[in-house]
């Protein structure tokens, strides 16, 4: 299976499917899937640009989604929440 990047408009995760995106999100936050309504995870195109800013050190990096997938692998990528 091929890794893909998903967002729920607040968080970005990398997983193998929308179901796996939920699993990654729940694992990262220590949450239970059944505690959440059927929110939709949207798959992002690999050629879309995504800029991630790190607030503590004021660093930002822009890559295509495909580049983020390649460099990061499966897991939590980033969030709009602090």
Beta strands, then each sheet from edge to edge (+ up, - down):
strand 1: 4-7
strand 2: 11-15
strand 3: 42-44
strand 4: 49-54
strand 5: 59-64
strand 6: 75-79
sheet 1: 3+ 1- 2+ 6-
sheet 2: 4+ 5-
end
